[in-house]
Structures are given as structure tokens and as C-alpha cells.
Amino acid sequence: MNEDHGKLILRLMLGVLVLFHGIDKVIGGIEGIVNRFENIGLPGALAYLVYLGEVVAPVFVVVGYWARAAAFIVMGNMVVAIFLAHSGDFLTLTANGGYGLELQFFYLLSSIAIIALGAGRYSVAGAHGKWN
């Protein structure tokens, strides 16, 4: 194993796990997110960007095409999700002693790692290139 294998594992883990959330929103809709945006005075149409952050960008992360830019979009999506849906959990612990925002920060920090490391050799675009 080498660092390119690690980058591949990181990309697959982040992309696939976030994509599950996106698929759920494709199937179930995003009315709840639209309402959250409208409740804080923002246009509900902004909620549709969740499809970019939880469907399109994760696919790009998985295949390693513009991986850094796609990871940046996932990162932004997670910042918005933490702010909109989880800001009340910022200083909480779960019943098992875990951090209340464990999953959200796992996705957030994993996307930052991909931004820093790039996609690696095992990607559609290869190891070279500004955005990979």
C-alpha cells in the first residue's frame, strides 16, 4: 500500500457515504431543507444546491475528477448542514459519549483532507493537475 491507495480509500469513503444522503434527498425530496432556508430568511431555492453537494460533487470525488473542487463543494455543503440542521448540537455528546456532530465533522474534515491531498494516482484524471 502507498499514499495513493490511502487517497483512493478516503475518496471512496467520503463520496459514497455522502452520496447515500443525496440519494435519500432525490427520493424523498428536500422540502425540509427548503423550509429551513425560508425560516432564516433565505430563498428556499438555495436548498436545491444540496443536490450539487450531495449527489454531483460526491460522484466527482469518487471517480477522482476535479476531486479538490468537488471536495470543496462537499465541505461547503457540510458547513451549511451544520449551521442549518445541527447548530444546537455543537457542544453535545451522544448517549454513548460520542460527539454530537461526529458524522458531520467526519465528512467535513475528510473533504478538507481531499482538498489538501488531492485525488491521487487512482483517479480518472490521474495524480497530475491543479484540481486533482
HELIX and SHEET records of a PDB file:
HELIX    1   1 GLU A    3  GLY A   28  1                                  26    
HELIX    2   2 GLU A   31  ASN A   39  1                                   9    
HELIX    3   3 GLY A   44  LEU A   49  5                                   6    
HELIX    4   4 VAL A   50  TYR A   51  1                                   2    
HELIX    5   5 LEU A   52  VAL A   56  3                                   5    
HELIX    6   6 ALA A   57  VAL A   63  1                                   7    
HELIX    7   7 ALA A   67  ALA A   85  1                                  19    
HELIX    8   8 SER A   87  ASP A   89  5                                   3    
HELIX    9   9 GLU A  102  LEU A  117  1                                  16    
END                                                                             
